[in-house]
């Protein structure tokens, strides 16, 4: 069984692109094209669909 990620590892899955960089690449500025945002607190880890791109990861104009 794989080990559970720490909260920090879980949140590290969020994109690292700046909003301008993501948009220049045609990706959503909010999720860096991943289609979701990762959040964790106290061992509760959640993956939330990006509301800006509706989960497809594409830039909106």
NORCOR-V842756 format. One record per backbone hydrogen bond with DSSP energy under -0.5 kcal/mol. NH is the residue of the N-H (numbers start at 1). CO is the residue of the C=O. E is the energy in kcal/mol with one decimal. If there is no record, write none. Layout:
((NH CO E) (NH CO E))
This chain:
((10 6 -2.5) (11 7 -2.4) (12 8 -1.5) (13 10 -1.4) (14 11 -1.8) (22 18 -2.7) (23 19 -2.3) (24 20 -2.2) (25 21 -1.3) (26 23 -1.6) (27 22 -3.0) (28 57 -2.0) (32 28 -1.1) (33 28 -0.5) (34 31 -1.5) (37 48 -2.8) (39 46 -2.5) (41 44 -1.7) (44 41 -1.7) (45 43 -0.7) (46 39 -3.2) (48 37 -3.0) (48 46 -0.5) (50 35 -2.0) (54 50 -0.8) (55 50 -0.5) (56 53 -1.2) (59 26 -1.7))
